[in-house]
Amino acid sequence: MAPNAHLTALTRRIVDRSAQLGIVGLGYVGLPLAVEFAQAGFRVVGIDVDERKVKSVNAGTSHIEDVATSTLRPLVEKKLIRAQADYKGCDKLDAILIAVPTPLRKTKDPDISYIVASLAAIAPQVRAGQLIILESTTYPGTTEEVVLPELTASGLRVGRDVFVAFSPERVDPGNPVYQTKNTPKVVGGVTPSCTKAAALLYGQAIDHVHPVSSTQAAEMIKLLENTFRAVNIGLVNEIALMCEKLCLDVWEVIDGAATKPFGFMRFYPGPGIGGHCIPLDPHYLAWKLKTLNYSARFIELASEINGHMPEVVVRRASAILNQAKKSVKGSKIFVLGVAYKKDTGDVRESPALDVIRLLQEEGAIVSFNDPYSNAFRGEDGRVEKGIALTSKSLAAADLVVIVTDHSVYDYASIVKSAKRVLDTRNATRAVTSGRSKIEKL
Ligand SMILES: NC(=O)c1ccc[n+]([C@@H]2O[C@H](COP(=O)([O-])OP(=O)(O)OC[C@H]3O[C@@H](n4cnc5c(N)ncnc54)[C@H](O)[C@@H]3O)[C@@H](O)[C@H]2O)c1
């Protein structure tokens, strides 16, 4: 076979849509990606160890808010998407994209066990002519140090027989403007042929592809993006603490600074950070640097400040109740929103869970409401269930704490019915009456 015959064959199959794709992990990243490729005309097999997700996808029902069932179902009916809970038939696939979780261990060290587990299932089936792309966020070096050796253990040569790349996902759940298709995709291959094959594949489904020189650069780009957010949120949270000391309204200060048309970018303070990315990803970078005897100071500081915000919320709640001659112990506190981000139901790493736990530890009687996620499992494994948001449930609380600023909430009615409100997101900015009841972060 000529040196680049596998690349030529793969290219042809990608361009004429006969290439079969596998997407490992049908979560927030994998399912939208599967839909995008299916809409571009590819047959996609989704592999997920969670049988419930497999069943729901095969029934054409989406479990991800950003993917409408009305979008998914026709693709399943046309047999462009199907899901399975095992790795059978990976050798038949032309490209496999891995989008499994990359959490942290309790020690804040990277937990790449999901990547390792999926590789262990894929590697024995890898054959010449395949393209394997890691999408999960991870530390620089993972693709070459962890993924590549597994895929080439059988003697396949990277860039000649098998093509390996890293391409970070940038999905922003709930973003009405930027979704998978119109968010530029960074791609870095182990060799130029790997980059070429991966960029070609993404180019079929995604509007703009940005190739970079290596897998490590692609891995680092993702970590820069999320570290940038974590550090700037940490900065603005600290500015909020400073404003509190100075008796200034941090929201007014941010609005004022944002009138500068250059050199300033808005970030908002809040009860802390959550989700699968911002609180976790920078630690992947910090961990890697630790192995090189370098301390990632901005990351550590931002993590400390952001991680402290739920305690700030509880301190503020306590101060408000104190003004009303009440203690946290025994007070009824109604938390609005438990998702980490507005208009989503994602409670992973949500600061609301910390706020609720800390309030409970102080003896408060805490209830909550979230229109997107009205039940969650606490650290102790117990399922906490939300209550209805009514004028009665609001009025019954000694304090209402707005933790997530969901757009569907009617903030004027909330303030009207509540005795007191602690607004950690400036969600009540447009409310005109009852302002004396509102305290902001
Ligand atoms: N959610 C986001 O907004 C976002 C954005 C950018 C990047 N990322 C990154 O993308 C990756 C995936 O994140 P996500 O939010 O989609 O996670 P997720 O938990 O929503 O989905 C991951 C899926 O992988 C499945 N899975 C776990 N182990 C598996 C295995 N061995 N084989 C097959 N399937 C397996 C899980 O059942 C789950 O459905 C992570 O590295 C994350 O950091 C996430």
The ligand as an SDF file (V2000), in Angstrom:
LIG
                    3D

 44 48  0  0  0  0  0  0  0  0999 V2000
  -20.7250   19.9080   29.4130 N   0  0  0  0  0  0  0  0  0  0  0  0
  -20.0180   20.9030   28.8990 C   0  0  0  0  0  0  0  0  0  0  0  0
  -20.4940   22.0360   28.8610 O   0  0  0  0  0  0  0  0  0  0  0  0
  -18.6310   20.6590   28.3100 C   0  0  0  0  0  0  0  0  0  0  0  0
  -18.0740   21.6640   27.5160 C   0  0  0  0  0  0  0  0  0  0  0  0
  -16.8280   21.4710   26.9640 C   0  0  0  0  0  0  0  0  0  0  0  0
  -16.1300   20.3000   27.2400 C   0  0  0  0  0  0  0  0  0  0  0  0
  -16.6670   19.3410   28.0400 N   0  0  0  0  0  0  0  0  0  0  0  0
  -15.8720   18.1330   28.2630 C   0  0  0  0  0  0  0  0  0  0  0  0
  -16.4010   17.0740   27.4780 O   0  0  0  0  0  0  0  0  0  0  0  0
  -16.2810   15.8370   28.1680 C   0  0  0  0  0  0  0  0  0  0  0  0
  -17.6450   15.2100   28.3220 C   0  0  0  0  0  0  0  0  0  0  0  0
  -18.4550   16.0680   29.0860 O   0  0  0  0  0  0  0  0  0  0  0  0
  -20.0280   15.9740   29.1260 P   0  0  0  0  0  0  0  0  0  0  0  0
  -20.5000   17.2250   29.7810 O   0  0  0  0  0  0  0  0  0  0  0  0
  -20.5650   15.5980   27.7890 O   0  0  0  0  0  0  0  0  0  0  0  0
  -20.2150   14.7500   30.1370 O   0  0  0  0  0  0  0  0  0  0  0  0
  -21.5510   13.9260   30.3900 P   0  0  0  0  0  0  0  0  0  0  0  0
  -21.4190   13.3180   31.7260 O   0  0  0  0  0  0  0  0  0  0  0  0
  -22.7530   14.7350   30.0650 O   0  0  0  0  0  0  0  0  0  0  0  0
  -21.4690   12.7790   29.2830 O   0  0  0  0  0  0  0  0  0  0  0  0
  -20.5000   11.8070   29.2720 C   0  0  0  0  0  0  0  0  0  0  0  0
  -21.1440   10.4920   28.9190 C   0  0  0  0  0  0  0  0  0  0  0  0
  -20.1310    9.5050   28.8520 O   0  0  0  0  0  0  0  0  0  0  0  0
  -20.6900    8.2840   29.3140 C   0  0  0  0  0  0  0  0  0  0  0  0
  -19.6020    7.3840   29.6900 N   0  0  0  0  0  0  0  0  0  0  0  0
  -18.8620    7.3590   30.8190 C   0  0  0  0  0  0  0  0  0  0  0  0
  -17.9370    6.4030   30.7370 N   0  0  0  0  0  0  0  0  0  0  0  0
  -18.0740    5.7990   29.5470 C   0  0  0  0  0  0  0  0  0  0  0  0
  -17.4060    4.7550   28.8980 C   0  0  0  0  0  0  0  0  0  0  0  0
  -16.3680    4.1410   29.4440 N   0  0  0  0  0  0  0  0  0  0  0  0
  -17.8240    4.3940   27.6750 N   0  0  0  0  0  0  0  0  0  0  0  0
  -18.8710    5.0270   27.0870 C   0  0  0  0  0  0  0  0  0  0  0  0
  -19.5350    6.0340   27.6520 N   0  0  0  0  0  0  0  0  0  0  0  0
  -19.1470    6.4200   28.8680 C   0  0  0  0  0  0  0  0  0  0  0  0
  -21.5890    8.7050   30.4500 C   0  0  0  0  0  0  0  0  0  0  0  0
  -22.5830    7.7310   30.7090 O   0  0  0  0  0  0  0  0  0  0  0  0
  -22.1690   10.0110   29.9190 C   0  0  0  0  0  0  0  0  0  0  0  0
  -23.3960    9.8210   29.2480 O   0  0  0  0  0  0  0  0  0  0  0  0
  -15.6070   16.1700   29.5000 C   0  0  0  0  0  0  0  0  0  0  0  0
  -14.2330   15.9980   29.3630 O   0  0  0  0  0  0  0  0  0  0  0  0
  -15.9100   17.6270   29.6810 C   0  0  0  0  0  0  0  0  0  0  0  0
  -14.9380   18.2760   30.4750 O   0  0  0  0  0  0  0  0  0  0  0  0
  -17.9260   19.4900   28.5650 C   0  0  0  0  0  0  0  0  0  0  0  0
  1  2  1  0
  2  3  2  0
  2  4  1  0
  4  5  1  0
  4 44  2  0
  5  6  2  0
  6  7  1  0
  7  8  2  0
  8  9  1  0
  8 44  1  0
  9 10  1  0
  9 42  1  0
 10 11  1  0
 11 12  1  0
 11 40  1  0
 12 13  1  0
 13 14  1  0
 14 15  2  0
 14 16  1  0
 14 17  1  0
 17 18  1  0
 18 19  2  0
 18 20  1  0
 18 21  1  0
 21 22  1  0
 22 23  1  0
 23 24  1  0
 23 38  1  0
 24 25  1  0
 25 26  1  0
 25 36  1  0
 26 27  1  0
 26 35  1  0
 27 28  2  0
 28 29  1  0
 29 30  1  0
 29 35  2  0
 30 31  1  0
 30 32  2  0
 32 33  1  0
 33 34  2  0
 34 35  1  0
 36 37  1  0
 36 38  1  0
 38 39  1  0
 40 41  1  0
 40 42  1  0
 42 43  1  0
M  CHG  2   8   1  16  -1
M  END
$$$$
